[in-house]
């Protein structure tokens, strides 16, 4: 066959280009090559692993940790086996073998005994071949998944080896089980295949794994080397080495997250200058002397000092203010806005819902009456003509405080000189939305974010670690703790009687439902059914009811809310739209229907709607008898404590960080091995180490920190720990 010279040259050129690219891939970083180059992978499998598990390069494989292990170092005795035991390994002998006829073919059953008891080994396929390979009364080792069938301990299709062969094979190890998907299993990528790929990975690249921490950290915390930690997380020789490997890798993961957060904060302080509010002026002092009708708590005073220190310097404030429901965050926010106004700046207060924004507007306007400060509300419902006036007044500086919803974030809303932006219930806003506030000015305004949803310490340290955190951990004097009780549906008549007694005293009642209309799937109370039954029990004209839910028009919703606020109705039947933003001091009873369907955070927020007056208030958690273990824990927690931070810790244990942070923010902490619930102490240790390191070497330039600097650069390129404000 004759091949044209031009075709041959083109073929040679393609081969040379391939070899050149292959050499570049292999020589750049031998521990970070495409996984298709690994033995047992290939192009098709590589594509499958990339699409199913996001495994593309060898570095992805190194940190693709097993989600559990089968301990082949441990032998169980038959008497020890319980129904919650899963994969077990037992040493014993087969005493008898028989075939049992069934509808289709037969199954092979062997009696297997050790000195403590008897169990059955069962094979449904390959019975003839297996029967020929079995030998009675010869010591052997069986391994498999335990099941109980008609009270008998049974193991189907066990792995089996005669004891003499087992000892020669050196199979005594802790075997990794990797996360997988149905598609991978169907395509033949079993756990056994993954183990072989991992074994080849370590055989070829183990010696090339680079250390990422400095010698001081390794010595101070007695940490295993990086390569030994990775080897022992995948193929541990014993439980002790597995524990050391986990400790080392968890520490490293937390350490670099904290390093990113702390360096982000450091860069912000160095590079972003804020407006200096140099004086506490006339409006602040007038309000403090004449309009503040109560003494601030010590916690509020402490937080105000922290804010004043930030605002008085040229540093840019980026502060998170945590405070339980009713702790007085709004007053602190008002005083901070007055500091801005006294220094010639404007302020914005943003809330996630129209109800809450309207409540804030009413509250702030009332507090600042007579102070000479103009406050306006901007929401999605604001009419076009009113918007034009707001835009004009913002730009000419005559409007001092703008309260509103996401409408404030629109590009057409421009301030003359926005000095401070306060964001309430900040977890309801995405990062991109909050960044829009930065673009309203030539220089970013100071930022104060407030939340009445207490954030567990470990979560705050990880997600908001680049912020300064203030906590109001004290309720105003005279506030009585809300008494919380749990009642089943069968107690409903007693609950109705209690409601009537409270209404007789002149009090008001909330009744909250999880749904608006009946669900065919879930058998709990819905709003419309509830409204009808309450209407029958509390008839006109003696009793008047309001109803509020998310599907109502804003005007109708506001009308019903106002009736309840003014005391024209005694009972408010609602969904969770009243979770935030309703302040009715006369309301003394909160009844939460189907309370087992609510999360702890929601239950705590709803309970915070009562207890705002001087009288004793009550929260009644109604539920069916069918309660899951988690639902019982949530209800018991609510009954036993009113401490928001304690509730938040329980919530974190029940739901994990992703659910608490919500869909907009749950991707921020994509932890591979660390666990915020179980590893809180290790997280604090890692943060302390990162803080100490940056005090000594703020830009990671010292020779001893070269490895940390390199690892930090690689991690920063791959992931970004967003500040949730900046």
C-alpha positions in Angstrom: 0.0 0.0 0.0 1.4 3.4 -1.0 1.0 6.3 1.4 1.3 9.8 0.1 4.2 11.7 1.8 1.9 14.6 2.8 -0.5 12.2 4.5 2.4 10.5 6.3 3.8 13.9 7.4 0.4 15.0 8.8 0.1 11.7 10.7 3.6 12.1 12.2 2.7 15.7 13.1 -0.4 14.6 15.0 1.5 11.9 16.9 4.2 14.5 17.9 1.6 17.0 19.1 -0.1 14.2 21.1 3.3 13.2 22.7 4.1 16.8 23.4 0.8 17.5 25.2 1.1 14.2 27.0 4.6 15.1 28.2 3.4 18.5 29.3 0.5 16.9 31.3 2.8 14.4 32.8 5.7 16.7 33.7 3.8 19.7 35.0 2.4 18.1 38.1 2.7 14.3 38.3 0.0 14.1 41.0 -2.5 16.2 39.0 -3.0 14.5 35.6 -6.2 13.5 33.9 -7.5 10.2 35.4 -7.8 8.7 31.9 -4.0 8.0 32.1 -4.5 5.8 35.1 -4.5 2.0 34.7 -8.0 0.7 34.8 -9.7 4.0 33.8 -9.4 4.9 30.1 -11.3 7.6 28.2 -14.9 6.1 28.5 -14.6 5.5 32.3 -12.9 8.9 32.8 -15.9 10.6 31.2 -18.3 8.6 33.3 -16.5 9.3 36.6 -16.3 13.0 35.6 -20.1 13.3 34.9 -21.2 11.2 37.9 -18.7 12.1 40.7 -16.8 15.2 39.3 -13.6 13.1 39.3 -11.4 14.5 36.5 -7.8 14.6 37.7 -5.7 12.5 40.0 -5.9 15.2 42.8 -9.7 14.7 42.7 -9.1 11.0 43.4 -6.7 11.6 46.3 -9.5 13.6 48.0 -12.3 11.3 47.0 -12.6 9.8 50.5 -14.4 6.6 51.4 -17.8 7.2 53.1 -17.4 4.0 55.2 -15.1 1.1 55.8 -15.5 -2.7 56.2 -13.3 -3.8 59.1 -11.7 -7.1 58.0 -9.4 -7.0 61.0 -12.3 -7.8 63.3 -13.9 -11.2 63.9 -17.4 -11.4 65.4 -18.9 -14.3 67.3 -22.3 -15.5 66.3 -23.8 -14.7 69.7 -22.7 -11.0 69.3 -24.7 -10.5 66.1 -27.7 -8.1 66.4 -30.2 -6.9 63.8 -28.4 -3.5 63.5 -25.1 -5.3 62.6 -24.3 -5.1 58.9 -21.1 -6.5 57.3 -19.5 -9.1 59.5 -16.6 -11.5 59.4 -16.8 -14.8 61.3 -14.6 -17.8 61.8 -16.2 -21.2 62.2 -17.1 -24.5 60.4 -19.8 -25.8 58.2 -21.6 -28.7 59.8 -24.2 -29.6 57.1 -25.1 -28.7 53.6 -28.5 -29.2 51.9 -30.5 -28.1 48.9 -33.9 -26.6 49.5 -36.5 -26.6 46.7 -38.3 -23.4 45.9 -40.7 -22.1 43.3 -37.9 -21.6 40.8 -35.1 -24.0 41.2 -33.4 -24.6 44.5 -31.3 -22.7 47.0 -28.2 -24.1 48.8 -28.3 -23.8 52.7 -25.3 -24.5 54.9 -25.4 -24.6 58.7 -22.4 -22.6 60.0 -21.3 -22.7 63.6 -18.7 -21.4 66.0 -18.3 -22.1 69.7 -21.1 -19.5 70.5 -23.9 -20.3 68.1 -25.4 -21.3 64.8 -26.3 -19.3 61.6 -27.2 -20.1 58.0 -25.3 -19.4 54.8 -27.5 -19.2 51.7 -26.8 -19.3 48.0 -29.5 -18.7 45.4 -27.3 -18.9 42.3 -24.5 -21.3 41.3 -25.7 -23.8 43.9 -24.1 -26.9 42.2 -20.6 -25.3 41.7 -20.6 -23.8 45.3 -21.7 -27.2 46.8 -18.7 -28.9 45.2 -16.4 -26.3 46.7 -17.6 -26.6 50.3 -16.1 -28.9 52.8 -17.8 -29.8 56.1 -16.0 -29.4 59.4 -13.0 -27.5 58.0 -12.3 -24.1 59.7 -13.1 -21.3 57.3 -13.7 -17.5 57.3 -17.0 -16.1 56.0 -17.7 -12.4 55.3 -20.9 -10.8 54.2 -24.1 -8.8 55.1 -26.1 -10.2 58.0 -29.9 -10.5 57.7 -32.5 -12.0 59.9 -35.1 -14.3 58.3 -37.8 -15.8 60.5 -35.7 -15.0 63.5 -32.7 -16.9 62.0 -29.3 -15.2 61.5 -28.6 -15.5 57.8 -25.8 -14.5 55.3 -26.6 -14.6 51.6 -23.7 -15.3 49.1 -20.9 -14.7 51.6 -17.3 -14.3 50.6 -15.7 -17.5 51.9 -12.2 -18.8 52.4 -10.7 -21.7 54.2 -8.7 -20.4 57.3 -5.4 -21.7 56.0 -5.8 -19.9 52.7 -7.1 -16.8 54.5 -3.9 -16.6 56.6 -1.7 -16.9 53.5 -3.7 -14.2 51.6 -3.0 -11.4 54.1 -6.6 -10.1 53.7 -6.6 -8.7 57.2 -7.4 -5.1 56.5 -9.9 -2.3 56.7 -11.5 -2.1 53.3 -12.7 1.3 51.9 -16.3 1.7 50.5 -16.5 4.6 48.1 -19.6 6.8 47.3 -21.2 5.6 44.0 -24.2 6.1 41.8 -26.7 3.7 40.1 -25.3 4.6 36.7 -21.7 3.7 37.8 -22.8 0.4 39.1 -24.8 -0.4 36.0 -21.8 0.4 33.8 -19.6 -2.0 35.8 -17.7 0.6 37.9 -18.2 -1.3 41.2 -16.5 -0.6 44.5 -14.0 -3.3 43.7 -13.1 -1.4 40.5 -12.7 1.8 42.4 -10.4 0.1 44.9 -8.2 -1.2 42.1 -8.0 2.3 40.6 -7.1 3.8 43.9 -4.5 1.1 44.6 -2.8 1.9 41.3 -3.0 5.6 42.0 -1.0 5.1 45.2 1.4 2.6 43.7 2.4 5.1 41.0 2.1 8.5 42.7 2.5 8.0 46.5 6.1 9.2 46.7 5.2 12.4 44.6 2.5 13.6 47.1 3.7 17.0 48.4 3.4 18.2 52.0 1.1 21.3 52.4 1.7 22.3 56.0 4.9 23.6 57.6 7.1 21.7 60.0 5.9 23.8 63.0 2.3 22.8 62.6 3.1 19.2 62.0 5.2 19.1 65.2 2.8 21.2 67.3 -0.3 19.1 66.6 1.6 15.8 66.1 0.2 15.5 62.6 0.8 12.6 60.2 2.5 13.6 56.9 0.2 14.4 54.0 1.1 11.4 51.9 0.8 9.0 54.9 -2.6 10.6 55.8 -3.9 10.1 52.3 -2.7 6.5 52.1 -4.3 5.7 55.5 -7.6 7.4 54.7 -7.9 5.1 51.7 -6.1 2.0 52.9 -5.7 2.1 56.7 -3.8 -0.8 58.3 -5.7 -0.4 61.5 -8.2 1.8 63.3 -5.5 3.9 65.0 -3.9 4.9 61.8 -7.3 5.7 60.3 -8.1 8.0 63.2 -4.7 9.8 62.8 -5.3 10.2 59.1 -8.8 11.7 59.6 -7.4 14.1 62.2 -4.7 15.3 59.9 -6.9 15.8 56.9 -9.7 17.4 58.8 -7.3 19.8 60.4 -5.8 20.7 57.0 -9.3 21.3 55.5 -10.4 23.6 58.3 -7.0 25.3 58.4 -7.1 26.4 54.7 -10.7 27.5 55.0 -9.9 29.7 57.9 -6.8 30.9 56.2 -8.9 32.0 53.2 -11.5 33.7 55.4 -8.9 35.5 57.6 -6.8 36.7 54.5 -10.0 37.9 52.9 -10.8 40.0 56.0 -7.2 41.2 56.1 -7.2 42.3 52.5 -10.6 44.1 53.0 -9.1 46.0 56.0 -6.0 46.9 54.0 -7.6 47.8 50.7 -11.1 49.0 51.3 -11.5 52.2 53.2 -14.8 53.2 54.7 -16.3 56.6 55.5 -15.1 57.9 58.8 -18.1 59.1 61.0 -16.0 61.4 63.2 -18.7 62.7 65.5 -21.8 61.6 67.4 -24.0 64.6 66.5 -27.2 66.5 67.2 -29.7 64.0 65.9 -28.2 61.0 67.7 -28.1 62.9 71.0 -31.6 64.3 70.6 -33.0 60.8 69.9 -31.0 59.3 72.8 -32.2 62.0 75.3 -35.8 62.5 74.2 -37.1 59.5 72.1 -35.5 56.5 73.8 -38.0 55.7 76.5 -36.1 52.9 78.1 -32.5 52.1 79.2 -30.4 50.1 76.7 -29.3 46.7 78.0 -25.6 46.2 78.7 -25.4 43.9 75.6 -26.8 46.6 73.4 -24.4 49.2 74.8 -21.4 46.8 74.2 -22.5 46.3 70.6 -23.0 50.0 70.0 -19.4 50.6 71.3 -18.1 48.1 68.8 -20.1 49.7 65.9 -19.0 53.2 67.0 -15.4 52.1 67.0 -15.7 50.8 63.4 -17.6 53.8 62.1 -15.3 56.3 63.8 -12.2 55.0 62.0 -11.4 55.0 58.3 -11.8 51.2 58.2 -14.7 49.7 56.4 -17.2 48.1 58.7 -18.4 44.6 57.8 -20.2 43.4 60.9 -22.7 40.6 61.7 -25.1 41.4 64.5 -26.7 38.4 66.1 -29.5 38.7 68.6 -32.4 36.6 69.6 -36.0 37.6 68.8 -36.9 40.7 70.9 -33.3 41.5 72.0 -33.4 45.0 70.5 -31.4 44.8 67.3 -33.6 47.4 65.6 -32.7 50.1 68.1 -29.0 49.4 67.6 -29.6 49.7 63.8 -31.4 53.0 64.2 -28.6 54.5 66.4 -26.0 53.4 63.8 -28.0 55.1 61.0 -28.2 58.3 63.1 -24.4 58.3 63.3 -24.3 58.3 59.5 -26.9 61.0 59.2 -25.1 63.3 61.7 -22.0 63.0 59.5 -23.8 64.0 56.3 -24.6 60.5 55.0 -27.7 58.5 54.1 -28.7 55.1 55.3 -30.6 52.1 53.9 -32.4 49.3 55.8 -33.2 46.3 53.7 -35.6 43.4 54.7 -36.4 40.2 52.7 -40.2 40.6 52.7 -42.7 43.4 52.2 -44.3 42.7 55.6 -41.0 43.0 57.5 -40.0 46.1 55.5 -43.3 47.7 56.3 -43.0 46.8 59.9 -39.4 48.3 60.0 -40.6 51.5 58.3 -43.5 51.9 60.8 -41.1 51.2 63.7 -38.3 53.5 62.6 -40.6 56.3 61.6 -42.3 56.1 65.0 -38.9 56.0 66.9 -37.5 59.0 64.9 -40.6 61.2 65.3 -39.5 64.8 66.0 -35.8 64.1 65.3 -35.9 65.8 61.9 -35.0 62.7 59.9 -36.9 61.8 56.7 -37.7 58.1 56.3 -39.4 56.6 53.3 -40.5 53.0 52.3 -39.7 51.4 48.9 -41.1 48.0 48.0 -42.4 46.2 44.9 -45.8 47.7 45.6 -44.6 51.3 45.6 -46.4 53.2 42.8 -44.4 54.7 39.9 -45.1 58.3 40.9 -44.0 57.7 44.4 -40.8 56.0 43.1 -39.9 59.0 41.0 -40.1 61.2 44.1 -38.0 58.7 46.1 -35.3 58.7 43.4 -35.2 62.5 43.3 -34.9 62.8 47.1 -32.2 60.1 47.3 -30.1 61.8 44.7 -30.5 65.3 46.1 -29.8 64.1 49.6 -33.1 65.2 51.2 -34.1 61.6 52.0 -32.1 60.4 55.0 -33.3 56.8 55.5 -34.7 54.4 52.8 -36.4 51.3 54.2 -37.4 48.6 51.7 -37.1 45.2 50.1 -35.1 44.0 47.1 -36.5 47.0 45.3 -33.7 49.0 46.8 -31.2 46.9 45.0 -32.5 48.0 41.5 -29.9 49.9 39.5 -32.1 53.0 39.1 -32.1 53.5 42.9 -29.1 55.8 43.4 -28.1 57.6 46.6 -26.3 60.9 46.9 -23.9 59.5 49.6 -24.9 56.2 51.1 -23.0 55.8 54.4 -24.4 52.6 55.9 -26.4 49.7 54.6 -28.3 47.5 57.2 -29.5 44.2 56.0 -32.1 42.3 58.2 -32.4 38.6 58.2 -29.3 38.5 56.0 -29.5 34.7 55.2 -32.5 35.4 52.9 -30.3 37.4 50.6 -27.8 36.0 48.0 -24.2 37.3 47.8 -24.7 38.9 44.4 -27.8 40.8 45.7 -25.9 42.2 48.7 -22.9 43.2 46.5 -25.3 45.5 44.5 -25.4 47.8 47.6 -21.6 48.3 47.1 -22.1 49.7 43.6 -24.4 52.5 44.8 -21.4 54.6 45.9 -17.9 55.4 44.8 -16.7 54.0 48.1 -18.5 51.0 49.6 -20.9 51.9 52.5 -20.4 50.4 55.9 -22.4 47.2 56.2 -24.3 45.9 59.3 -26.2 42.6 58.8 -28.6 41.5 61.4 -30.1 38.1 62.1 -32.6 36.9 64.7 -31.8 33.3 63.7 -28.9 32.5 66.0 -26.0 31.0 64.1 -24.1 28.1 65.8 -20.6 29.0 66.8 -18.9 26.5 64.4 -21.0 27.7 61.4 -20.4 31.4 62.2 -16.7 30.7 62.4 -16.7 28.9 59.0 -19.2 30.8 56.9 -18.9 34.3 58.5 -15.3 33.9 59.6 -14.1 37.1 57.7 -16.7 39.2 59.4 -16.6 40.9 62.8 -19.4 39.4 64.9 -21.4 41.2 67.6 -23.9 39.4 69.8 -26.8 40.8 71.8 -27.2 38.0 74.3 -29.5 39.7 76.8 -33.3 40.5 76.6 -34.7 43.8 77.8 -35.7 43.9 81.5 -39.3 43.0 82.3 -39.6 40.5 79.4 -40.9 37.2 80.7 -39.8 33.9 79.0 -42.5 32.4 76.9 -44.0 29.3 78.4 -44.0 26.5 75.8 -46.1 23.3 76.0 -46.8 20.4 73.7 -50.4 19.2 73.2 -51.8 16.4 71.0 -54.7 16.9 68.6 -57.0 15.1 71.1 -56.5 18.0 73.6 -57.9 20.6 71.1 -61.0 21.4 73.2 -58.8 22.3 76.2 -56.7 24.5 74.0 -59.8 26.3 72.7 -60.9 26.8 76.3 -57.5 28.3 77.1 -57.7 30.6 74.1 -61.1 31.9 75.3 -59.7 32.5 78.8 -56.9 34.6 77.4 -59.2 36.6 75.0 -61.4 37.3 78.1 -58.4 38.9 79.7 -58.1 41.2 76.6 -55.3 39.3 74.9 -54.9 38.2 71.3 -54.0 34.8 69.8 -52.0 33.6 66.7 -52.9 30.3 65.1 -50.3 29.2 62.5 -50.6 26.4 60.0 -48.0 24.9 57.7 -50.2 24.8 54.5 -52.7 27.0 52.7 -54.7 24.2 51.1 -55.3 20.6 51.8 -52.5 18.2 50.7 -53.4 14.8 49.5 -50.0 13.4 50.5 -49.7 14.8 54.0 -52.4 14.3 56.6 -51.9 17.4 58.8 -54.1 20.5 59.3 -54.3 23.1 56.6 -55.1 26.8 56.9 -58.5 26.9 55.3 -59.9 23.9 57.3 -58.5 25.4 60.4 -60.0 28.8 59.7 -63.5 27.2 59.3 -63.3 25.1 62.5 -62.0 28.1 64.5 -64.8 30.3 63.1 -67.3 27.7 64.4 -65.8 27.6 67.8 -65.3 31.4 68.0 -68.4 32.8 66.3 -69.3 36.4 65.4 -70.1 38.9 66.8 -68.3 37.9 70.1 -65.1 37.0 68.4 -63.5 38.4 65.3 -60.8 36.7 63.2 -58.1 37.8 60.7 -56.6 35.5 58.1 -53.2 36.0 56.4 -51.3 33.9 53.9 -48.7 34.2 51.2 -51.2 34.0 48.3 -53.2 37.1 49.3 -52.7 40.4 47.5 -50.4 42.7 49.5 -53.2 45.2 50.1 -55.5 42.5 51.5 -52.7 41.1 53.6 -51.9 44.6 55.0 -55.5 45.2 55.8 -55.9 42.0 57.8 -52.6 42.6 59.6 -53.6 46.1 60.6 -56.9 44.9 62.0 -55.0 42.5 64.2 -52.4 45.1 65.2 -55.1 47.6 66.1 -56.9 45.0 68.2 -60.0 44.9 66.0 -59.6 41.1 65.7 -58.7 38.7 68.6 -57.4 35.8 66.5 -54.9 35.8 63.7 -55.1 32.6 61.6 -52.0 32.6 59.4 -49.2 30.7 57.6 -45.5 31.4 58.3 -45.8 34.8 56.6 -46.0 36.1 60.2 -42.7 34.4 61.1 -41.0 37.8 60.9 -42.2 41.3 60.9 -45.3 41.4 63.1 -45.0 43.1 66.4 -48.2 43.0 68.5 -47.3 43.3 72.3 -50.9 42.4 73.2 -50.7 39.0 71.5 -49.9 36.5 74.3 -50.7 33.1 72.7 -49.0 31.4 69.8 -50.6 28.1 68.7 -48.6 26.2 66.1 -50.6 23.5 64.3 -48.8 20.4 63.0 -45.7 21.6 64.8 -43.9 18.4 63.8 -43.8 19.7 60.3 -41.8 22.9 61.2 -38.0 23.2 61.6 -36.5 24.4 64.9 -35.5 27.7 63.4 -39.1 28.4 62.2 -40.6 27.3 65.6 -38.3 29.6 67.4 -39.1 32.5 65.1 -42.8 32.0 65.4 -42.6 31.8 69.2 -40.8 35.1 69.1 -44.0 36.8 67.9 -45.4 36.6 71.4 -43.8 37.6 74.7 -43.3 41.2 73.5 -45.5 42.8 76.2 -45.3 42.8 80.0 -47.8 39.9 80.4 -47.0 36.2 80.5 -47.1 34.6 77.1 -47.6 31.1 75.9 -46.6 28.9 72.9 -48.6 25.7 72.3 -47.2 23.1 69.9 -50.0 21.0 68.5 -49.1 17.7 66.9 -50.5 14.3 65.9 -49.4 11.1 67.8 -47.3 10.0 64.9 -44.0 11.7 65.6 -40.6 10.9 64.1 -37.5 10.8 66.3 -36.4 14.1 64.9 -39.8 15.7 65.4 -39.8 14.6 69.1 -36.3 16.1 69.5 -37.4 19.4 68.0 -40.6 19.6 70.2 -38.7 18.6 73.3 -36.0 21.3 72.6 -38.7 24.0 72.2 -40.4 23.0 75.5 -37.2 22.9 77.5 -35.4 26.0 76.4 -35.9 29.5 75.0 -32.2 30.1 74.3 -31.9 30.7 70.6 -28.2 29.7 70.5 -28.9 26.4 72.3 -31.7 25.8 69.8 -29.4 26.6 66.9 -26.9 24.0 68.1 -29.6 21.3 68.2 -30.8 22.4 64.8 -27.3 22.1 63.4 -27.0 18.5 64.7 -30.4 17.6 63.2 -30.1 19.2 59.8 -26.5 19.8 59.1 -25.0 23.1 57.9 -26.3 23.0 54.3 -29.9 23.1 55.3 -29.5 25.8 57.9 -27.6 28.0 55.5 -30.3 27.6 52.8 -30.0 27.0 49.1 -28.4 30.3 48.3 -25.5 29.8 50.6 -25.2 26.0 51.3 -22.5 25.5 48.6 -20.1 27.8 50.4 -18.8 25.0 52.6 -18.3 22.0 50.4 -16.5 20.0 53.1 -14.9 16.8 51.9 -14.0 15.3 55.3 -14.7 17.8 58.1 -17.9 17.9 60.0 -19.1 21.1 61.6 -21.3 19.2 64.0 -18.7 16.7 65.3 -15.5 18.6 64.7 -16.2 21.9 66.4 -13.1 21.7 68.6 -10.8 20.8 65.7 -12.2 23.8 63.8 -11.4 26.1 66.6 -7.9 24.7 66.8 -7.4 25.2 63.0 -8.6 28.8 63.3 -6.3 29.6 66.2 -3.4 28.1 64.1 -4.3 30.1 61.1 -4.6 33.3 63.1 -1.2 32.7 64.8 0.4 32.0 61.4 -0.9 35.2 59.8 0.2 37.4 62.8 3.7 36.2 62.1 3.6 36.1 58.3 0.6 38.0 57.0 1.4 37.4 53.3 2.9 33.9 53.6 6.3 35.1 52.4 8.6 33.4 54.9 10.7 30.5 53.7 9.2 28.1 56.2 5.7 28.7 54.9 6.5 28.1 51.2 4.5 24.8 51.2 1.5 26.5 52.8 1.6 29.4 50.4 1.7 27.0 47.4 -1.2 25.0 48.7 -3.1 28.2 49.5 -2.7 29.5 46.0 -3.9 26.2 44.5 -7.0 26.0 46.8 -7.8 29.7 46.2 -7.8 29.2 42.4 -10.1 26.2 42.7 -12.6 27.5 45.4 -13.6 30.8 46.7 -14.8 31.3 50.2 -17.2 34.2 49.7 -17.8 36.7 52.3 -21.6 36.8 52.7 -21.5 40.6 52.7 -18.4 41.7 50.7 
